[in-house]
Amino acid sequence: MPEDRHHELARRDVRLLRAILKRGSKSFYAASWLLPPRVRGPVTALYAFCRLGDDSVDLDASPATSLQHLERRLDRVYAGRPDDHLVDRSFAAIVERFAIPREIPEALLEGFRWDVEGRRYETIFDLHGYGARVASTVGLMMTLLMGRREREVLARACDLGVAMQLTNIARDVGEDGRAGRLYLPTQWLEEAEIDPDRWLAHPEFSPALGQVISRVLDEADELYSRADLGINMLPWDCRPAIRAARLIYADIGRAIRRQNMDSVSQRAYTTGWRKLRLLLQAIFRVPTRSALESDTTSPLTATAFLLQETR
């Protein structure tokens, strides 16, 4: 009986954690239903820690103080003494079970720190570095939960993380601008004759800005293509969920293009019916022969440091 009660509590905990996932990312929540139960629970616990950590820093009146508190929480997780909170206890359990190197969530927190500092990114390669911290770290940890630690698989997980972050940036240009944040490469803005400071003072859409957003989406598309091979190297029962997440996020880029790159006055999204179609596509898609060949693509320079930590 005690063991049965323990399993019942675990299921109840997962339900609570999945509510956090549903609020934080409807796209990933939809895709996560395709994960096998053995992975779905740990992935949900991972997402909850990352999501609530991000929110605590992003929404707090004192982001720097909130970040310090999050760093102390991470200290306690890795000391085996997590805070008596469902999210922290669950994250500590998967850290121990799946041997997640501390340097990976530390890199995630470094990305949060860059947000607190209001850092800007001159080149697309600088933006890769931001995506590596706030998104590739999550993809890496998820891959570890799926039981894969091979360098080539992890490199492609990093590509997928950066691609998704670039999609988020392209989608949220207006929202970020009105909040005083700018993630588009300033070099590309200047090439389009857009002054970053003047634009932030009055965020509005223009054809020139649309060209910059299009370039970001082009970069994301290239990274989505690089990530496809890594998806085919995951355990077979995990592939549909990750492929679905990849298709749904990439589809946000399609929606942005359909609204002529204007992500300032409107927000692009994928409809429920469209998500269902993409979920079915992810389930029944058969990899092409070329997608199953050996991967010789080098990791992104910006994500190489993360791969070092998983050896």
Residue pairs with C-beta under 8 A, 6 or more apart in sequence:
10 41
13 86
13 90
14 40
14 41
14 44
14 45
16 86
17 41
17 44
17 45
17 47
17 48
17 86
17 87
17 90
18 29
18 32
18 44
20 44
20 47
20 48
20 51
20 52
20 87
21 28
21 29
21 32
21 44
21 47
21 48
21 51
22 29
24 47
24 51
24 55
25 47
25 51
27 245
27 248
27 249
27 252
27 270
27 275
28 47
28 245
30 244
30 248
30 275
30 279
31 241
31 242
31 244
31 245
31 248
31 279
31 282
32 40
32 43
32 44
32 241
32 245
33 40
33 241
33 279
34 240
34 241
34 244
34 279
34 282
34 283
35 43
35 238
35 241
36 237
36 238
39 145
39 146
39 237
39 238
42 94
42 97
42 98
42 145
43 142
43 145
45 87
45 90
45 91
45 93
45 94
46 91
46 94
46 138
46 141
46 142
46 145
47 138
48 87
48 90
48 91
49 87
49 88
49 90
49 91
49 105
50 105
50 108
50 138
52 87
53 70
53 73
53 108
53 109
53 112
54 112
54 134
56 66
56 69
56 70
57 63
57 66
57 67
57 70
57 112
57 115
57 116
58 115
60 66
63 115
63 116
64 116
67 109
67 112
67 113
67 116
70 109
70 112
71 109
73 82
73 83
73 88
74 102
74 105
74 106
74 109
76 82
76 83
76 88
77 88
77 91
77 92
77 95
78 95
78 102
80 92
80 96
82 88
82 89
82 91
82 92
83 89
94 100
94 145
98 141
98 144
98 145
99 144
100 141
100 144
101 309
101 310
103 306
103 309
104 137
104 140
104 141
104 306
104 309
104 310
105 137
105 141
107 132
107 133
107 137
107 305
107 306
107 309
108 133
108 134
108 137
108 138
110 133
111 130
111 132
111 133
111 134
111 137
112 134
114 130
114 133
115 134
115 181
118 180
118 181
119 130
120 182
120 183
120 186
120 196
121 127
121 129
121 130
121 183
121 184
121 185
121 186
122 185
122 186
122 187
123 185
123 187
124 185
124 187
124 188
124 215
124 216
124 219
125 301
125 302
126 185
127 166
127 169
127 183
127 185
127 216
128 162
128 300
128 301
128 302
128 303
129 302
130 165
130 183
131 161
131 162
131 164
131 165
131 166
131 302
132 158
132 161
132 162
132 300
132 302
132 303
132 305
132 306
134 165
135 161
135 162
135 164
135 165
136 157
136 158
136 159
136 161
136 162
136 303
136 306
137 161
137 306
138 161
139 157
139 158
139 160
139 161
139 164
140 154
140 157
140 158
140 161
140 306
140 310
142 157
142 242
143 149
143 153
143 154
143 157
143 234
144 310
146 234
146 235
146 238
147 235
148 154
148 233
148 234
148 235
149 310
150 233
151 299
151 307
151 310
151 311
152 230
152 233
152 295
153 230
153 233
153 234
154 306
154 307
154 310
155 230
155 295
155 297
155 298
155 299
155 300
155 303
155 307
156 226
156 227
156 228
156 229
156 230
156 231
156 233
156 295
156 297
157 227
157 230
158 299
158 300
158 303
158 306
158 307
159 223
159 224
159 226
159 227
159 230
159 299
159 300
159 303
160 223
160 224
160 227
160 230
160 231
160 242
160 246
161 303
162 223
162 300
162 302
162 303
163 220
163 221
163 223
163 224
163 227
163 246
163 249
163 250
164 220
164 245
164 246
164 249
166 216
166 217
166 219
166 220
166 223
167 217
167 220
167 249
167 250
167 252
167 253
169 176
169 183
169 184
169 216
170 213
170 216
170 217
170 220
170 252
170 253
170 256
170 263
171 252
171 256
171 263
171 267
171 268
172 183
172 263
172 267
173 183
173 184
173 203
173 209
173 213
173 263
173 264
174 203
174 205
174 263
174 264
174 265
174 266
174 267
175 267
176 182
176 183
177 199
177 200
177 203
177 264
178 203
180 200
182 196
182 199
182 200
184 212
184 213
184 216
185 212
185 216
186 196
188 212
188 215
188 216
189 195
189 196
189 199
189 209
189 212
190 196
192 208
192 209
192 211
192 212
193 208
194 206
194 208
194 209
194 212
199 209
203 264
204 264
204 265
205 261
205 262
205 263
205 264
205 265
209 261
209 264
210 260
210 261
210 262
211 261
213 256
213 261
213 263
214 257
214 261
217 253
217 256
217 257
220 250
220 253
221 250
221 253
223 300
224 246
224 249
224 250
226 297
227 246
228 246
228 291
229 291
229 293
229 295
229 297
230 295
231 239
231 242
231 243
231 246
232 239
232 287
232 291
232 292
233 295
234 242
240 282
240 283
241 282
243 282
243 285
244 278
244 279
244 281
244 282
244 283
247 278
247 281
247 282
248 270
248 275
248 278
248 279
251 270
251 274
251 278
252 268
252 269
252 270
255 268
255 269
255 270
256 263
256 268
258 268
259 266
259 268
270 278
299 307
